[in-house]
Amino acid sequence: MPAYRQLSESCGLQVFIPMRWCLTQKKGQKIREEVPFIRDLLFVRSTREALDPIVERIRTLQYRYVKGGGYCQPLVVRDDDMDRFIAAVAASHAPEYYLPSEITPGMIGKRVRIIGGPLNGHEGNLLSIRGLHKKKLLVDLPGLLAVSVEVSPDYLQLL
């Protein structure tokens, strides 16, 4: 059983994995399946005290540590940042993920606030890519991951 299933089913923890659609070949046929964007990345809502015994018990789990931080300081994402990120992914039928190194200053467009719809109250930057006719909001987990989700132009308010 994969580690994320063990965490959610047997330990009762809330687990989020950024997933993307991918074409794979199985038995000579192309199949569209959902796979993790980053294979070894999952987010768990819990405390370190509760997670430590679980990480020790499940050999395939380990913490991701902060670069340049203190010795063995696990990466922690603020709850409101994570909730905003998960809400954006859940509101989109085709989220597109980006690593921080993939986002250039030219891709970051105007600052907007969403008024109405499933992302009501979200603030962020529009994704600015030449030839892109749809409006996409860029929502990020600072220094870790970003996602672009399609938004209706009717809900946009420039800041």
Order of alpha helices (4+ residues) and beta strands (2+ residues): beta-beta-beta-beta-alpha-alpha-beta-beta-beta-beta-beta-beta
